[in-house]
């Protein structure tokens, strides 16, 4: 099977870039979850403050769902990446 190695390498670069973006977004979501966790602790127990900061009551669930989706996307990209690497014989 003939293929353009440069095109495959460019695709690998795009996959790496996208995985980097996913990692950054996942980290930002972790920070939001940590803030929610802190604000929900007994000392604060500050739903009004969370609402004032722009969080909704169901944000924690939505964030966890988004993280799961990001993880699935990252894994799918990684599977394609691994197949491309095998194709290149690296």
N, CA, C and O atoms as CSV, one atom per row, in Angstrom:
chain,resi,resn,atom,element,x,y,z
A,1,UNK,N,N,0.846,-1.185,0.000
A,1,UNK,CA,C,0.000,0.000,0.000
A,1,UNK,C,C,0.885,1.239,0.000
A,1,UNK,O,O,1.795,1.367,0.818
A,2,UNK,N,N,0.612,2.127,-0.905
A,2,UNK,CA,C,1.419,3.341,-1.027
A,2,UNK,C,C,0.692,4.492,-0.328
A,2,UNK,O,O,-0.519,4.666,-0.466
A,3,UNK,N,N,1.469,5.267,0.423
A,3,UNK,CA,C,0.891,6.415,1.108
A,3,UNK,C,C,1.945,7.509,1.210
A,3,UNK,O,O,3.139,7.253,1.054
A,4,UNK,N,N,1.503,8.700,1.465
A,4,UNK,CA,C,2.375,9.867,1.579
A,4,UNK,C,C,2.820,10.003,3.037
A,4,UNK,O,O,2.035,10.383,3.907
A,5,UNK,N,N,4.088,9.685,3.286
A,5,UNK,CA,C,4.594,9.742,4.660
A,5,UNK,C,C,4.476,11.142,5.254
A,5,UNK,O,O,4.196,11.290,6.443
A,6,UNK,N,N,4.684,12.154,4.445
A,6,UNK,CA,C,4.589,13.526,4.939
A,6,UNK,C,C,3.156,13.835,5.383
A,6,UNK,O,O,2.943,14.485,6.407
A,7,UNK,N,N,2.184,13.367,4.610
A,7,UNK,CA,C,0.778,13.587,4.975
A,7,UNK,C,C,0.455,12.867,6.280
A,7,UNK,O,O,-0.259,13.409,7.125
A,8,UNK,N,N,0.974,11.651,6.453
A,8,UNK,CA,C,0.742,10.905,7.689
A,8,UNK,C,C,1.394,11.633,8.858
A,8,UNK,O,O,0.806,11.729,9.935
A,9,UNK,N,N,2.607,12.145,8.654
A,9,UNK,CA,C,3.278,12.900,9.718
A,9,UNK,C,C,2.516,14.170,10.081
A,9,UNK,O,O,2.443,14.540,11.253
A,10,UNK,N,N,1.948,14.837,9.078
A,10,UNK,CA,C,1.140,16.033,9.353
A,10,UNK,C,C,-0.111,15.664,10.148
A,10,UNK,O,O,-0.522,16.393,11.051
A,11,UNK,N,N,-0.702,14.540,9.806
A,11,UNK,CA,C,-1.885,14.068,10.538
A,11,UNK,C,C,-1.515,13.739,11.985
A,11,UNK,O,O,-2.259,14.063,12.910
A,12,UNK,N,N,-0.372,13.099,12.172
A,12,UNK,CA,C,0.099,12.809,13.531
A,12,UNK,C,C,0.296,14.104,14.318
A,12,UNK,O,O,-0.040,14.166,15.501
A,13,UNK,N,N,0.834,15.129,13.676
A,13,UNK,CA,C,1.040,16.422,14.337
A,13,UNK,C,C,-0.300,17.028,14.744
A,13,UNK,O,O,-0.433,17.565,15.844
A,14,UNK,N,N,-1.291,16.942,13.861
A,14,UNK,CA,C,-2.617,17.479,14.180
A,14,UNK,C,C,-3.238,16.717,15.349
A,14,UNK,O,O,-3.870,17.314,16.221
A,15,UNK,N,N,-3.053,15.395,15.361
A,15,UNK,CA,C,-3.572,14.594,16.472
A,15,UNK,C,C,-2.886,14.996,17.768
A,15,UNK,O,O,-3.549,15.151,18.794
A,16,UNK,N,N,-1.567,15.167,17.737
A,16,UNK,CA,C,-0.828,15.599,18.937
A,16,UNK,C,C,-1.330,16.956,19.424
A,16,UNK,O,O,-1.525,17.161,20.622
A,17,UNK,N,N,-1.539,17.882,18.480
A,17,UNK,CA,C,-2.039,19.212,18.848
A,17,UNK,C,C,-3.414,19.119,19.499
A,17,UNK,O,O,-3.671,19.760,20.518
A,18,UNK,N,N,-4.289,18.320,18.908
A,18,UNK,CA,C,-5.653,18.172,19.448
A,18,UNK,C,C,-5.613,17.524,20.829
A,18,UNK,O,O,-6.346,17.933,21.730
A,19,UNK,N,N,-4.755,16.508,20.997
A,19,UNK,CA,C,-4.638,15.879,22.309
A,19,UNK,C,C,-4.113,16.886,23.334
A,19,UNK,O,O,-4.513,16.851,24.498
A,20,UNK,N,N,-3.227,17.775,22.912
A,20,UNK,CA,C,-2.740,18.822,23.803
A,20,UNK,C,C,-3.864,19.759,24.226
A,20,UNK,O,O,-3.964,20.135,25.394
A,21,UNK,N,N,-4.706,20.131,23.271
A,21,UNK,CA,C,-5.856,20.986,23.576
A,21,UNK,C,C,-6.797,20.293,24.558
A,21,UNK,O,O,-7.292,20.915,25.498
A,22,UNK,N,N,-7.038,19.008,24.336
A,22,UNK,CA,C,-7.923,18.246,25.216
A,22,UNK,C,C,-7.349,18.205,26.627
A,22,UNK,O,O,-8.078,18.361,27.607
A,23,UNK,N,N,-6.038,17.994,26.724
A,23,UNK,CA,C,-5.377,17.940,28.035
A,23,UNK,C,C,-5.530,19.263,28.777
A,23,UNK,O,O,-5.801,19.270,29.978
A,24,UNK,N,N,-5.360,20.369,28.082
A,24,UNK,CA,C,-5.509,21.690,28.698
A,24,UNK,C,C,-6.951,21.910,29.160
A,24,UNK,O,O,-7.185,22.385,30.272
A,25,UNK,N,N,-7.908,21.565,28.308
A,25,UNK,CA,C,-9.323,21.745,28.668
A,25,UNK,C,C,-9.700,20.863,29.855
A,25,UNK,O,O,-10.432,21.292,30.748
A,26,UNK,N,N,-9.200,19.634,29.860
A,26,UNK,CA,C,-9.470,18.712,30.959
A,26,UNK,C,C,-8.917,19.280,32.267
A,26,UNK,O,O,-9.573,19.206,33.306
A,27,UNK,N,N,-7.721,19.840,32.215
A,27,UNK,CA,C,-7.113,20.448,33.400
A,27,UNK,C,C,-7.917,21.634,33.916
A,27,UNK,O,O,-8.076,21.803,35.125
A,28,UNK,N,N,-8.419,22.447,33.007
A,28,UNK,CA,C,-9.239,23.598,33.405
A,28,UNK,C,C,-10.525,23.120,34.081
A,28,UNK,O,O,-10.987,23.732,35.044
A,29,UNK,N,N,-11.094,22.041,33.581
A,29,UNK,CA,C,-12.297,21.487,34.198
A,29,UNK,C,C,-11.985,20.943,35.591
A,29,UNK,O,O,-12.798,21.072,36.507
A,30,UNK,N,N,-10.815,20.339,35.751
A,30,UNK,CA,C,-10.395,19.862,37.077
A,30,UNK,C,C,-10.309,21.017,38.066
A,30,UNK,O,O,-10.712,20.882,39.221
A,31,UNK,N,N,-9.784,22.153,37.610
A,31,UNK,CA,C,-9.699,23.335,38.475
A,31,UNK,C,C,-11.091,23.802,38.905
A,31,UNK,O,O,-11.299,24.168,40.062
A,32,UNK,N,N,-12.038,23.786,37.970
A,32,UNK,CA,C,-13.411,24.175,38.313
A,32,UNK,C,C,-13.996,23.209,39.339
A,32,UNK,O,O,-14.638,23.631,40.301
A,33,UNK,N,N,-13.771,21.903,39.130
A,33,UNK,CA,C,-14.276,20.915,40.092
A,33,UNK,C,C,-13.667,21.138,41.471
A,33,UNK,O,O,-14.358,21.021,42.483
A,34,UNK,N,N,-12.397,21.452,41.512
A,34,UNK,CA,C,-11.730,21.694,42.794
A,34,UNK,C,C,-12.339,22.921,43.485
A,34,UNK,O,O,-12.547,22.911,44.698
A,35,UNK,N,N,-12.622,23.973,42.716
A,35,UNK,CA,C,-13.237,25.165,43.294
A,35,UNK,C,C,-14.621,24.827,43.849
A,35,UNK,O,O,-14.980,25.266,44.942
A,36,UNK,N,N,-15.386,24.057,43.101
A,36,UNK,CA,C,-16.721,23.655,43.567
A,36,UNK,C,C,-16.594,22.830,44.844
A,36,UNK,O,O,-17.353,23.022,45.793
A,37,UNK,N,N,-15.637,21.917,44.862
A,37,UNK,CA,C,-15.424,21.068,46.039
A,37,UNK,C,C,-15.100,21.915,47.263
A,37,UNK,O,O,-15.655,21.697,48.340
A,38,UNK,N,N,-14.200,22.882,47.093
A,38,UNK,CA,C,-13.821,23.752,48.211
A,38,UNK,C,C,-15.025,24.554,48.700
A,38,UNK,O,O,-15.263,24.660,49.903
A,39,UNK,N,N,-15.772,25.110,47.768
A,39,UNK,CA,C,-16.918,25.940,48.145
A,39,UNK,C,C,-18.042,25.119,48.770
A,39,UNK,O,O,-18.871,25.663,49.499
A,40,UNK,N,N,-18.077,23.831,48.495
A,40,UNK,CA,C,-19.122,22.981,49.064
A,40,UNK,C,C,-18.745,22.404,50.426
A,40,UNK,O,O,-19.577,21.785,51.091
A,41,UNK,N,N,-17.494,22.605,50.844
A,41,UNK,CA,C,-17.073,22.083,52.140
A,41,UNK,C,C,-17.811,22.804,53.262
A,41,UNK,O,O,-18.308,23.919,53.100
A,42,UNK,N,N,-17.861,22.137,54.387
A,42,UNK,CA,C,-18.606,22.649,55.541
A,42,UNK,C,C,-18.243,24.092,55.901
A,42,UNK,O,O,-19.123,24.899,56.201
A,43,UNK,N,N,-16.934,24.415,55.871
A,43,UNK,CA,C,-16.518,25.760,56.298
A,43,UNK,C,C,-17.151,26.846,55.442
A,43,UNK,O,O,-17.513,27.914,55.936
A,44,UNK,N,N,-17.279,26.555,54.142
A,44,UNK,CA,C,-17.840,27.550,53.241
A,44,UNK,C,C,-19.329,27.319,53.050
A,44,UNK,O,O,-20.148,28.209,53.278
A,45,UNK,N,N,-19.664,26.094,52.623
A,45,UNK,CA,C,-21.043,25.738,52.308
A,45,UNK,C,C,-21.750,26.934,51.674
A,45,UNK,O,O,-22.768,27.417,52.168
A,46,UNK,N,N,-21.183,27.385,50.584
A,46,UNK,CA,C,-21.591,28.657,50.019
A,46,UNK,C,C,-22.169,28.532,48.617
A,46,UNK,O,O,-21.549,28.959,47.643
A,47,UNK,N,N,-23.336,27.956,48.518
A,47,UNK,CA,C,-24.011,27.908,47.229
A,47,UNK,C,C,-24.233,29.322,46.681
A,47,UNK,O,O,-24.050,29.537,45.483
A,48,UNK,N,N,-24.623,30.295,47.520
A,48,UNK,CA,C,-24.778,31.655,46.985
A,48,UNK,C,C,-23.485,32.193,46.356
A,48,UNK,O,O,-23.529,32.867,45.327
A,49,UNK,N,N,-22.328,31.893,46.980
A,49,UNK,CA,C,-21.069,32.353,46.425
A,49,UNK,C,C,-20.774,31.650,45.101
A,49,UNK,O,O,-20.312,32.278,44.148
A,50,UNK,N,N,-21.043,30.350,45.045
A,50,UNK,CA,C,-20.850,29.616,43.789
A,50,UNK,C,C,-21.718,30.205,42.684
A,50,UNK,O,O,-21.265,30.384,41.553
A,51,UNK,N,N,-22.953,30.499,43.018
A,51,UNK,CA,C,-23.865,31.087,42.030
A,51,UNK,C,C,-23.364,32.460,41.596
A,51,UNK,O,O,-23.452,32.820,40.422
A,52,UNK,N,N,-22.836,33.225,42.557
A,52,UNK,CA,C,-22.296,34.544,42.247
A,52,UNK,C,C,-21.077,34.439,41.330
A,52,UNK,O,O,-20.859,35.311,40.489
A,53,UNK,N,N,-20.282,33.376,41.487
A,53,UNK,CA,C,-19.101,33.157,40.653
A,53,UNK,C,C,-19.464,32.608,39.272
A,53,UNK,O,O,-18.594,32.420,38.421
A,54,UNK,N,N,-20.748,32.355,39.062
A,54,UNK,CA,C,-21.206,31.914,37.754
A,54,UNK,C,C,-21.423,30.422,37.617
A,54,UNK,O,O,-21.662,29.927,36.516
A,55,UNK,N,N,-21.344,29.698,38.727
A,55,UNK,CA,C,-21.589,28.257,38.682
A,55,UNK,C,C,-23.075,27.995,38.883
A,55,UNK,O,O,-23.772,28.740,39.571
A,56,UNK,N,N,-23.538,26.919,38.262
A,56,UNK,CA,C,-24.916,26.501,38.455
A,56,UNK,C,C,-24.905,25.290,39.390
A,56,UNK,O,O,-23.862,24.674,39.609
A,57,UNK,N,N,-26.042,24.967,39.922
A,57,UNK,CA,C,-26.134,23.865,40.878
A,57,UNK,C,C,-25.701,22.531,40.258
A,57,UNK,O,O,-25.169,21.668,40.956
A,58,UNK,N,N,-25.924,22.362,38.961
A,58,UNK,CA,C,-25.592,21.083,38.321
A,58,UNK,C,C,-24.268,21.116,37.562
A,58,UNK,O,O,-23.986,20.209,36.778
A,59,UNK,N,N,-23.458,22.140,37.780
A,59,UNK,CA,C,-22.186,22.252,37.063
A,59,UNK,C,C,-21.254,21.070,37.313
A,59,UNK,O,O,-20.561,20.632,36.395
A,60,UNK,N,N,-21.225,20.552,38.528
A,60,UNK,CA,C,-20.317,19.452,38.847
A,60,UNK,C,C,-20.610,18.237,37.966
A,60,UNK,O,O,-19.689,17.617,37.435
A,61,UNK,N,N,-21.867,17.906,37.813
A,61,UNK,CA,C,-22.260,16.775,36.969
A,61,UNK,C,C,-21.915,17.048,35.507
A,61,UNK,O,O,-21.398,16.174,34.811
A,62,UNK,N,N,-22.200,18.249,35.050
A,62,UNK,CA,C,-21.908,18.612,33.663
A,62,UNK,C,C,-20.400,18.571,33.392
A,62,UNK,O,O,-19.971,18.119,32.331
A,63,UNK,N,N,-19.608,19.037,34.343
A,63,UNK,CA,C,-18.156,19.037,34.186
A,63,UNK,C,C,-17.634,17.605,34.103
A,63,UNK,O,O,-16.796,17.294,33.257
A,64,UNK,N,N,-18.125,16.744,34.972
A,64,UNK,CA,C,-17.683,15.343,34.947
A,64,UNK,C,C,-18.068,14.669,33.634
A,64,UNK,O,O,-17.294,13.875,33.100
A,65,UNK,N,N,-19.243,14.973,33.110
A,65,UNK,CA,C,-19.677,14.418,31.831
A,65,UNK,C,C,-18.771,14.921,30.705
A,65,UNK,O,O,-18.359,14.147,29.841
A,66,UNK,N,N,-18.471,16.202,30.719
A,66,UNK,CA,C,-17.588,16.783,29.699
A,66,UNK,C,C,-16.198,16.148,29.776
A,66,UNK,O,O,-15.581,15.872,28.747
A,67,UNK,N,N,-15.708,15.917,30.997
A,67,UNK,CA,C,-14.405,15.277,31.152
A,67,UNK,C,C,-14.430,13.862,30.577
A,67,UNK,O,O,-13.465,13.431,29.946
A,68,UNK,N,N,-15.511,13.149,30.788
A,68,UNK,CA,C,-15.637,11.798,30.247
A,68,UNK,C,C,-15.609,11.838,28.717
A,68,UNK,O,O,-14.962,11.012,28.074
A,69,UNK,N,N,-16.321,12.809,28.151
A,69,UNK,CA,C,-16.341,12.942,26.696
A,69,UNK,C,C,-14.940,13.278,26.172
A,69,UNK,O,O,-14.509,12.738,25.153
A,70,UNK,N,N,-14.236,14.170,26.872
A,70,UNK,CA,C,-12.877,14.524,26.465
A,70,UNK,C,C,-11.955,13.307,26.531
A,70,UNK,O,O,-11.125,13.097,25.646
A,71,UNK,N,N,-12.109,12.515,27.582
A,71,UNK,CA,C,-11.296,11.314,27.733
A,71,UNK,C,C,-11.549,10.335,26.581
A,71,UNK,O,O,-10.612,9.747,26.040
A,72,UNK,N,N,-12.795,10.170,26.221
A,72,UNK,CA,C,-13.149,9.271,25.123
A,72,UNK,C,C,-12.571,9.779,23.801
A,72,UNK,O,O,-12.060,8.994,23.002
A,73,UNK,N,N,-12.652,11.084,23.575
A,73,UNK,CA,C,-12.113,11.690,22.363
A,73,UNK,C,C,-10.597,11.508,22.316
A,73,UNK,O,O,-10.040,11.153,21.277
A,74,UNK,N,N,-9.931,11.756,23.451
A,74,UNK,CA,C,-8.485,11.596,23.544
A,74,UNK,C,C,-8.098,10.157,23.223
A,74,UNK,O,O,-7.149,9.924,22.473
A,75,UNK,N,N,-8.824,9.191,23.782
A,75,UNK,CA,C,-8.538,7.771,23.564
A,75,UNK,C,C,-8.737,7.394,22.098
A,75,UNK,O,O,-7.929,6.659,21.531
A,76,UNK,N,N,-9.799,7.890,21.490
A,76,UNK,CA,C,-10.050,7.593,20.074
A,76,UNK,C,C,-8.922,8.155,19.206
A,76,UNK,O,O,-8.447,7.489,18.286
A,77,UNK,N,N,-8.500,9.381,19.504
A,77,UNK,CA,C,-7.387,9.972,18.764
A,77,UNK,C,C,-6.113,9.156,18.955
A,77,UNK,O,O,-5.338,8.972,18.017
A,78,UNK,N,N,-5.907,8.674,20.166
A,78,UNK,CA,C,-4.708,7.896,20.457
A,78,UNK,C,C,-4.705,6.580,19.676
A,78,UNK,O,O,-3.658,6.134,19.208
A,79,UNK,N,N,-5.870,5.967,19.538
A,79,UNK,CA,C,-5.970,4.730,18.764
A,79,UNK,C,C,-5.598,4.979,17.298
A,79,UNK,O,O,-4.869,4.191,16.695
A,80,UNK,N,N,-6.102,6.074,16.734
A,80,UNK,CA,C,-5.767,6.427,15.350
A,80,UNK,C,C,-4.266,6.719,15.254
A,80,UNK,O,O,-3.599,6.290,14.313
A,81,UNK,N,N,-3.758,7.442,16.226
A,81,UNK,CA,C,-2.332,7.782,16.260
A,81,UNK,C,C,-1.465,6.525,16.246
A,81,UNK,O,O,-0.491,6.442,15.498
A,82,UNK,N,N,-1.824,5.554,17.075
A,82,UNK,CA,C,-1.053,4.309,17.150
A,82,UNK,C,C,-1.076,3.562,15.808
A,82,UNK,O,O,-0.060,3.006,15.391
A,83,UNK,N,N,-2.225,3.550,15.141
A,83,UNK,CA,C,-2.326,2.880,13.847
A,83,UNK,C,C,-1.466,3.578,12.806
A,83,UNK,O,O,-0.841,2.929,11.968
A,84,UNK,N,N,-1.440,4.913,12.863
A,84,UNK,CA,C,-0.613,5.669,11.909
A,84,UNK,C,C,0.864,5.409,12.148
A,84,UNK,O,O,1.642,5.298,11.201
A,85,UNK,N,N,1.248,5.313,13.409
A,85,UNK,CA,C,2.641,5.045,13.741
A,85,UNK,C,C,3.046,3.655,13.211
A,85,UNK,O,O,4.141,3.479,12.679
A,86,UNK,N,N,2.155,2.689,13.365
A,86,UNK,CA,C,2.425,1.343,12.831
A,86,UNK,C,C,2.560,1.419,11.307
A,86,UNK,O,O,3.433,0.784,10.716
A,87,UNK,N,N,1.687,2.200,10.690
A,87,UNK,CA,C,1.720,2.362,9.238
A,87,UNK,C,C,3.063,2.936,8.774
A,87,UNK,O,O,3.604,2.538,7.742
A,88,UNK,N,N,3.581,3.874,9.556
A,88,UNK,CA,C,4.875,4.483,9.220
A,88,UNK,C,C,6.052,3.558,9.560
A,88,UNK,O,O,7.175,3.759,9.098
A,89,UNK,N,N,5.767,2.559,10.365
A,89,UNK,CA,C,6.836,1.644,10.751
A,89,UNK,C,C,7.770,2.219,11.776
A,89,UNK,O,O,8.942,1.846,11.832
A,90,UNK,N,N,7.256,3.146,12.609
A,90,UNK,CA,C,8.080,3.775,13.652
A,90,UNK,C,C,8.146,2.903,14.861
A,90,UNK,O,O,8.793,3.261,15.845
